[in-house]
Amino acid sequence: MSQSNTTMNLTMYRMSSWLKSPKPYLMFIGFGFVLSFWYFSVEVWKLPRFQDMPALTEVFEEWFSKDPYYGLSIYTPEYYKHIGISLRRIGYAFFLATALGVPLGLFLGWSQKLREYIFPLFELLRPIPVLAWVPLAIIIFSGSETPVIFLTFLASFFATTLNTMLGVESIDEEYSRAAYCLGASRWQTFIHVVVPGAMPFIFTGLQISIGVAWFSLVAGEMVSGQYGLGYIINTAYIMVQYSQIVIGMITLGIIGYVTSALVRVAGDYMMQWRVRELALGGD
Amino acid sequence: MSTVDKTNLMPTKGAIRIEDVVKIYDPEGTAVMAVDHCSIDIPAGEICMIVGPSGCGKTTLLNTIAGFHGLTSGHIYLDDEILCGPGKEKAEPGSDRIVVFQNGALFPWKTNLENIAFGPMMEGKLSKGEIYQKARKMMVDAGLEGTEDAYPGEVSSGLRRRVEIVRALMNEPKVLLFDEPYRALDSLTKSVMHEALLEIYYKNKVTIFFITHDLEEAIFLGHRLIIMSSRPCKPKKIVEVDIPHPRDYSVLTSPRFREIMNEAKSVVNEEARKAFEAGEKEG
């Protein structure tokens, strides 16, 4: 109870000091700069090569229109269906990648022998870009859903496993020694020292993992799939409905940001000790 | 101090006998002798200070007693039971000999109370309720009241050391092995820690094997100083500290303290110079 209260207070404190600092206003200036460049270059100056770009006003009119020209806006259920399907794919893939990647990474870091079996193979597969897996994914998995989930899973899985393994390796040996000294068995040491000790790295891995998951999801949806934000972007391009490309991109940005923020919050929740330590250290 | 009569009672368990121990490291074919035919006899309940220049192999000796690595030849006994020797290459780390580490090895992901309860929780002989009750009581006795639910990262380094010592005592060890635990502390905190350690010692008599290169610390705390030669490590001179326990900080200004200091200093300086000239690395 008191732990969540502390987190709450800390969050409130950070929020208020953030609002008092120049940071949020600088942020608005940053946004304003990019948006006005978009507006002027396309609609006012009509720079060469920018003439076919969807205009800022066009995009936002379409996005917030009750009766969108191309059939997609925040008022159409279709829009949320695409978002929902993309989110579901991310959800499955991220869950699978975490459920398999974290334990695998923990054991790879913990057991020298397992590492010798698996790690070279792992290192050979890891650099293969997700796009190179597309044909095989379509051949192996049936339908349009599973190949996309598989592709999304792959990159996430590698990021999570590798970071978890590095997390185990980063733990100071004295912690395990102390645990043995205090009478812990090998397994107890694993549970009480290795798992929590690797936690900061695991969550760094999960942050990377959720990022690359969106990356590979869009790649997968562009190639195979009948719904989803990547599908919108690709179809809009083919159908010359350019404003929808930008709507898809902005939506991806927002949802991608929210999902990584959720992972960060989950990490803070599970690592109270770290939150409090960092809060004391000050920034 | 009112516990005078108790202080002179020595425990019957916890005598360490180091007999003709040799430890040779063999990294890449170049044998390095860390410990050379070293014999030390420590009676139960003694505070035995191992003094020597940095990198002389003192920590190697401690690690061998703790069971973190094996020895090349010789025997180590705990109460006439063999810890390691021929046929038993490495001692089993166990809660009868607990190490207090140089950099501190409290688990940062557990609260102070959870850290202190860790040993008995792992052994699982008592119920959780009993363990926590005992842990709270020990914390109160050691003046750690009010820091139970803080994480180690939230309290001062001096307090952290005290928590670590209490954690070690929870398992009712026969021997405490200190590996320069106060090395990183400033001299004011150090002096507070010394008195606190003695106070804890008077309440819970255990054998203390204490590595240091701080002569003042060694004479203030120890019954005996064993001054080691620089690498390979071997007792060079034994200095009896005949200042009666219990001691407090007034001891530091006594003439006898000065005499012992002068006696020890000349030996230590000679070894330090040798170590410096040999250009040995910290270790």
Interface residues (C-beta under 8 A of the other chain):
Chain A: S2 D172 E174 Y175 R177 A178 A179 Y180 C181 L182 G183 A184 S185 Q188 H192 V193 P196 G197 M199 M271 Q272 W273 R274 R276 E277 L280
Chain B: A66 G67 F68 P93 G94 S95 R97 I98 V99 F101 N103 A105 F107 P108 W109 K110 T111 F118 G119 M122 E123 D149 Y151 G153 E154 R167 A168 N171
